[in-house]
């Protein structure tokens, strides 16, 4: 964390789930943090997310697709965490052009702003495991072909490829991390369109019945948000990672049923039921999916430290305390 002390840092999408947790950690490390967020309702921005450091960050309401604004914002920044984007796979299928704009145009705009104004910036981009699509070979590794099954996966794949090109063609320092299911405090939980974890957590806290599609035996790996923030910070100072696209991953995969059982044990209430897949969800479901983080670990020493039991307990406690700001 000493690497960030006194450094100028820009976070696009910094009022969202991962961005706000990252901002809090950077402020605690002594960095000077600027947050850029469009406050797009579907992206999870919540001003309460940065409440612990509100007086210590600069917040700019701006669209990451606005090249003029981004040129001004990247000036003098030593690190740029490019986190702005849409994360909903289902919404990408019903509104593909919005997803294209936020997940392809926005990261490209940040890259081009740095090319024009600040070629010395280090850019850290958050990609997704979804770019692999369905695979019969697990765990997923970086050498496997990319075959997304939804619009979001295609656009996020394009976003990470832009970072690779700007490193090779322009010498701009970039690294992309392919995130898996991330959960924890400050996640949007108002609806189910941004992943199962946050929605199941909300339902469990409310004592509602959780509906699991299929037989619940789909394997997934999850990362608690603090582990993801740690990975982003390590990626930022890892000079040998230039141009790389690297997997994150959980300590061990678990089924959706196992995830829900752990969650209900923590909340002490609620129930679950298996239901058939809706046709629109089945068409983009990737089946079993979990990633190997061996390459990233060998380069940085990173490993997920927070168990699913501890992570869910922390998350449930947070939402119970601050429910009014998220429900």
ChimeraX attribute file (.defattr): number of C-alpha atoms within 10 A of each C-alpha:
attribute: neighborCount
match mode: 1-to-1
recipient: residues
	/A:1	14
	/A:2	9
	/A:3	13
	/A:4	20
	/A:5	14
	/A:6	14
	/A:7	18
	/A:8	19
	/A:9	23
	/A:10	27
	/A:11	26
	/A:12	28
	/A:13	29
	/A:14	32
	/A:15	29
	/A:16	27
	/A:17	24
	/A:18	26
	/A:19	27
	/A:20	27
	/A:21	22
	/A:22	25
	/A:23	28
	/A:24	22
	/A:25	18
	/A:26	23
	/A:27	19
	/A:28	15
	/A:29	16
	/A:30	17
	/A:31	22
	/A:32	20
	/A:33	24
	/A:34	22
	/A:35	23
	/A:36	26
	/A:37	24
	/A:38	18
	/A:39	19
	/A:40	15
	/A:41	8
	/A:42	14
	/A:43	21
	/A:44	23
	/A:45	23
	/A:46	22
	/A:47	15
	/A:48	15
	/A:49	25
	/A:50	24
	/A:51	12
	/A:52	10
	/A:53	16
	/A:54	13
	/A:55	9
	/A:56	18
	/A:57	17
	/A:58	13
	/A:59	19
	/A:60	16
	/A:61	13
	/A:62	17
	/A:63	19
	/A:64	27
	/A:65	20
	/A:66	14
	/A:67	17
	/A:68	11
	/A:69	18
	/A:70	23
	/A:71	19
	/A:72	13
	/A:73	24
	/A:74	26
	/A:75	18
	/A:76	15
	/A:77	20
	/A:78	18
	/A:79	23
	/A:80	24
	/A:81	26
	/A:82	25
	/A:83	24
	/A:84	29
	/A:85	28
	/A:86	23
	/A:87	22
	/A:88	18
	/A:89	22
	/A:90	20
	/A:91	18
	/A:92	20
	/A:93	15
	/A:94	11
	/A:95	11
	/A:96	16
	/A:97	12
	/A:98	15
	/A:99	25
	/A:100	21
	/A:101	17
	/A:102	23
	/A:103	28
	/A:104	23
	/A:105	20
	/A:106	24
	/A:107	28
	/A:108	24
	/A:109	19
	/A:110	25
	/A:111	29
	/A:112	18
	/A:113	22
	/A:114	25
	/A:115	18
	/A:116	11
	/A:117	17
	/A:118	19
	/A:119	19
	/A:120	16
	/A:121	23
	/A:122	24
	/A:123	29
	/A:124	25
	/A:125	26
	/A:126	22
	/A:127	29
	/A:128	22
	/A:129	26
	/A:130	25
	/A:131	23
	/A:132	22
	/A:133	19
	/A:134	18
	/A:135	17
	/A:136	9
	/A:137	11
	/A:138	11
	/A:139	14
	/A:140	20
	/A:141	18
	/A:142	18
	/A:143	6
	/A:144	10
	/A:145	12
	/A:146	17
	/A:147	15
	/A:148	20
	/A:149	18
	/A:150	21
	/A:151	24
	/A:152	28
	/A:153	26
	/A:154	22
	/A:155	24
	/A:156	29
	/A:157	24
	/A:158	20
	/A:159	24
	/A:160	28
	/A:161	19
	/A:162	19
	/A:163	27
	/A:164	22
	/A:165	14
	/A:166	19
	/A:167	19
	/A:168	14
	/A:169	9
	/A:170	11
	/A:171	15
	/A:172	23
	/A:173	24
	/A:174	29
	/A:175	28
	/A:176	26
	/A:177	22
	/A:178	23
	/A:179	21
	/A:180	22
	/A:181	21
	/A:182	21
	/A:183	25
	/A:184	24
	/A:185	24
	/A:186	27
	/A:187	25
	/A:188	24
	/A:189	22
	/A:190	13
	/A:191	14
	/A:192	15
	/A:193	16
	/A:194	21
	/A:195	18
	/A:196	15
	/A:197	21
	/A:198	24
	/A:199	18
	/A:200	24
	/A:201	23
	/A:202	23
	/A:203	21
	/A:204	24
	/A:205	20
	/A:206	13
	/A:207	15
	/A:208	14
	/A:209	14
	/A:210	20
	/A:211	16
	/A:212	20
	/A:213	17
	/A:214	15
	/A:215	14
	/A:216	17
	/A:217	15
	/A:218	19
	/A:219	17
	/A:220	20
	/A:221	23
	/A:222	25
	/A:223	23
	/A:224	23
	/A:225	25
	/A:226	21
	/A:227	20
	/A:228	25
	/A:229	20
	/A:230	17
	/A:231	21
	/A:232	21
	/A:233	20
	/A:234	18
	/A:235	27
	/A:236	24
	/A:237	16
	/A:238	14
	/A:239	13
	/A:240	12
	/A:241	18
	/A:242	22
	/A:243	23
	/A:244	20
	/A:245	21
	/A:246	23
	/A:247	24
	/A:248	29
	/A:249	28
	/A:250	26
	/A:251	19
	/A:252	15
	/A:253	19
	/A:254	18
	/A:255	16
	/A:256	20
	/A:257	18
	/A:258	14
	/A:259	21
	/A:260	22
	/A:261	14
	/A:262	15
	/A:263	24
	/A:264	21
	/A:265	13
	/A:266	18
	/A:267	18
	/A:268	12
	/A:269	15
	/A:270	18
	/A:271	15
	/A:272	17
	/A:273	13
	/A:274	13
	/A:275	13
	/A:276	11
	/A:277	14
	/A:278	10
	/A:279	9
	/A:280	10
	/A:281	12
	/A:282	13
	/A:283	11
	/A:284	17
	/A:285	19
	/A:286	17
	/A:287	15
	/A:288	19
	/A:289	23
	/A:290	27
	/A:291	24
	/A:292	20
	/A:293	22
	/A:294	17
	/A:295	15
	/A:296	22
	/A:297	16
	/A:298	10
	/A:299	13
	/A:300	15
	/A:301	11
	/A:302	19
	/A:303	19
	/A:304	21
	/A:305	14
	/A:306	16
	/A:307	15
	/A:308	21
	/A:309	13
	/A:310	12
	/A:311	21
	/A:312	24
	/A:313	17
	/A:314	15
	/A:315	20
	/A:316	20
	/A:317	15
	/A:318	14
	/A:319	21
	/A:320	13
	/A:321	10
	/A:322	13
	/A:323	13
	/A:324	8
	/A:325	12
	/A:326	16
	/A:327	11
